[in-house]
Amino acid sequence: MTEPATGEWARRYGDAIAAGDDGAAQQVVDDALAAGVEPVQVIEGLLTPAMRRIGDLWEENRIGIADEHLATANHRAGSRAPVPGAVHGISAEPRPANV
């Protein structure tokens, strides 16, 4: 996994959770996994930096506390859902096309 690709996925994931778009957030994760990124790398190289970015945006007053809380809630909702074959609720395998 290259850093620019991971950074782009982290940016896309952060944008999706900030917008409250759980489907788009999961699609970013699915795309990373389909590209061969290991689940632990998804967490360390994509999810963690995305949440750090949300915190930075809040600290810089570029987003409000409500936006930060929305992004955090969206991230937590997906990361704690018990899903078979999952890493913290994020599916360890891409979703079937018909889901």
C-alpha positions in Angstrom: 0.0 0.0 0.0 1.5 3.3 -1.0 1.2 6.4 1.2 -0.5 8.6 -1.5 -3.2 5.9 -2.0 -3.8 5.5 1.7 -3.9 9.3 2.1 -6.5 9.5 -0.6 -8.7 6.8 0.9 -8.3 8.5 4.3 -9.4 11.8 2.8 -12.4 10.1 1.1 -13.4 8.3 4.2 -13.1 11.5 6.3 -15.2 13.4 3.8 -17.9 10.6 3.9 -18.2 10.4 7.6 -18.1 14.2 8.0 -21.1 14.3 5.5 -22.9 11.5 7.4 -22.7 9.2 4.4 -22.2 5.8 5.9 -22.6 4.1 2.5 -19.8 6.1 1.0 -17.6 5.5 4.0 -18.1 1.8 3.7 -17.4 2.0 -0.1 -14.0 3.6 0.6 -13.2 0.7 2.9 -14.4 -1.8 0.3 -12.3 -0.1 -2.4 -9.2 -0.3 -0.2 -9.8 -3.9 0.7 -10.4 -4.8 -2.9 -7.1 -3.1 -3.9 -5.4 -5.6 -1.5 -5.0 -3.4 1.6 -4.9 -5.6 4.7 -7.6 -4.9 7.3 -5.0 -3.7 9.9 -3.6 -1.3 7.3 -7.2 0.0 6.7 -7.4 0.8 10.4 -3.9 2.3 10.8 -3.5 3.9 7.4 -7.1 5.0 6.6 -9.5 5.1 9.5 -7.1 6.5 12.1 -5.7 9.3 9.9 -9.2 10.2 8.8 -10.3 10.7 12.3 -7.2 12.6 13.1 -8.0 14.9 10.2 -11.5 15.5 11.6 -10.0 16.5 14.9 -7.5 18.8 13.2 -10.3 20.5 11.3 -12.2 21.1 14.5 -9.1 22.3 16.3 -8.5 24.8 13.4 -12.1 26.0 13.7 -12.8 24.8 10.1 -15.6 22.6 11.3 -17.9 23.1 14.4 -18.3 20.8 17.4 -21.5 19.4 16.0 -19.7 18.5 12.7 -16.9 16.8 14.7 -19.5 14.9 16.8 -21.4 13.8 13.7 -18.2 12.5 12.1 -17.2 10.7 15.3 -20.7 9.2 15.7 -20.7 8.0 12.1 -17.3 6.5 12.5 -18.2 4.8 15.8 -21.4 3.4 14.5 -19.7 1.6 11.7 -16.7 0.6 13.8 -18.5 -1.2 16.6 -21.3 -3.0 14.6 -20.9 -6.7 15.1 -20.4 -8.0 11.5 -19.2 -11.6 10.8 -15.7 -11.5 9.4 -15.2 -8.0 10.5 -12.5 -5.9 12.0 -14.2 -3.5 14.4 -17.4 -3.8 12.4 -15.8 -2.7 9.1 -16.3 -5.7 6.8 -13.1 -7.5 6.1 -14.4 -8.5 2.7 -16.0 -6.2 0.1 -19.8 -6.3 0.1 -21.5 -8.4 -2.6 -22.6 -6.2 -5.6 -26.3 -6.8 -4.8 -26.1 -5.5 -1.2 
